[in-house]
């Protein structure tokens, strides 16, 4: 039972890290956008609003999704996921199919990681018509059972453009396992799905 809880916690952790990283990037983009709006409001020349290219919108949306993940706002997270999204786990178990199934696991795992921090790096986004994929590296920092817990990994998201909005239809998050011969053993835990 303890081992299974550890695996669940590790899966939650990974998901949380990815979301936190995106949240940090999103917050920066939102601040820049607000500053731009203030500059535009002070301009005396009327220019039509310019919409962000798809890659900027996707990067922003990933940040918002990860921010919602980090603070536990399931409804805000759902805004960026398709109802039939699939989630590849960090364990050797079948993928989670559907938003409702994912939320059940997310809520079970979130309590194991208080005060999570997720740092996202090296995001690459590719767009082809109404399909996009984004890959990024992440670092997850939290605690598990009162002890420091850190992990690193990678996430790939597949998105589909529906009615002008990009929705995540597939989430594959993997933790990079340290070299077990050189590193001390970490507590068995599954990083969170995101």
N, C-alpha and C positions, 0 to 999 in steps of 0.2 A: 504494500500500500504506500509506504514512504517513497519507494522508488517511482511508482506511478505518479504520485503527487510531485515529485521532483521533476519528472519528465514534463508534466503539465506546466509547472512553473517555468521551466526553461523555454517552452514554446511560447508562453505568454510574454516572457522577457524579450525574445527576439522580435515579436510583433510590436511590442511597446517601443523598443529602440527605434525601429524604422519610423514609427509615427512621430516620435519626439524629434527626430532629425528633420523630418519634413516640416514639423511645426516651427522649428527655429528658423528655417529658411523662409517659411511663409510669413512669419512675423516681420522679418526684414523686408520682404517684398511689399507687405501691406503698409509698413511705415514709409517706404519709398513712394508707393502709389499715393498715399495721403499727402505727402510733401509735394508731389507733382500736381495733384488736384489743387492745392493751395496756390501754387505758382500759376496754374492755368486760370484760376478765378481772378487773380490780380492782373491778368493780361487784358489789354483793351481790344485786341483783335479776336473776333469770333472765329474759332476753328472747330470743325466737327470733331467729336470724340473719336479717338483711334482705339480700336480694340487690340488687345494683346495677341500676338501670334500664338498659335496652338501650344508651342513648347513652353512659353511663359505661363500660359493658363494652366497647363498640366503641372508644371513645377509648383505654382501657387496652390493648386488643389491638393497636391501631395502634402505640402506643408500644412494646410488646413486639416487634412485627414489625420496626419500624425499628431497635430496639436490636440485634436479631439480624442484621439487614442490615449494620449498621455494623461489627460485629465479625467478620462472615463466617461466622456460624453458620447454615448452610443448613437443617439439620434443625429448629432452633428457628423459623426463618422459615416453613418449610413448615407448621407447626402452624396458621398463620393463613391459608393459601391452599388453595383447592380444587385438586385434581389437574388439573382441566381449565380453570383460570383463563386469561384472556387478558391480554396486556400490550401496550399501545400504545407503540411506540418513539418516541424523540425525533427520528428520521430519517424520511425518506420511504420506508419499507419496510413490508411487511405486518406486522400484529400478531404477536406470539409467542403460540403456542397451546400450552397445557399446561405444567405445572410442570417436567417433565423438560427441555423445550426451553429454558425460562427459565433453569434452573440452569446449563446449559452456557454461555450468554451471560454470566450473572452471574460465574461463576468466571473467564472469560476477561478480564473488564473490571476485576474487583476489584484485581488487582495494580497497575493503573495509578494508583491513588489511595491512597497510604499515609496513615495518620493522618486519616481523614475525620471531619468534624464536620457534623452536620445540625441545623438549627434549624427547628422547626415552629411556625407561627403561624396564628391565625385559623381554627381548625378548626370546621367546621360539619357536624353529623351529623343526618341525617333518617332516620326509621324508619317503615316502612309494613308492618305485619304481619311477614312473614318476609323482607322485602327492605329493605335500607338502603343509603344512599350517604353518603359522607363526602368533603368537600373541604377542602383546606388549602393554605396557602402555605408555601414552604420556602426556606431559604438553605443552600447547600452550600459548605463551606470545606475545602480540601485542597491538595495539590500535584500537579502533573503534569509529569513529566520534570524534577523538581527545582525547578520554578518554582511560585509561588503560583497557585492556581486557585480561583476563586469563581464561583458561579452562583446564580440565583434562579429560582423557578418555582412551579408549582401542580400539585397532584395531586388526582384524583378516584378514589375507590375505590367499587366496587359490591360489596355483601356479601349473602350469603344465609344465613339461620339454618337450620342443620342439626343436629338433635338437641340443641338448646340452645346450640350454639356458632355464632358468626358467622364465616363463611369468606369471604375475598376471592375473588370470581369474575371481577373485571375491575379492572385497574389502568391508569389513563391519567395519565401524568406528562409535563408539558411544561415546558421551560425558557423563561423570558421572555427573549427576545433583546433586548439593548440596542440603542439607536439607533446604527446603524453609522456614520452621518455625524458624530455627536457623540463617540462613544467610540472609543478605540484598539482595534484588532483583538485578539481573544483567540486563543490557540492553538486550532486546530481539534481539538475533542474532543467526543465524545458523552457526555452525562451518563448515569449508570447507570440502569437500570430498577429499580424497586422495587415 
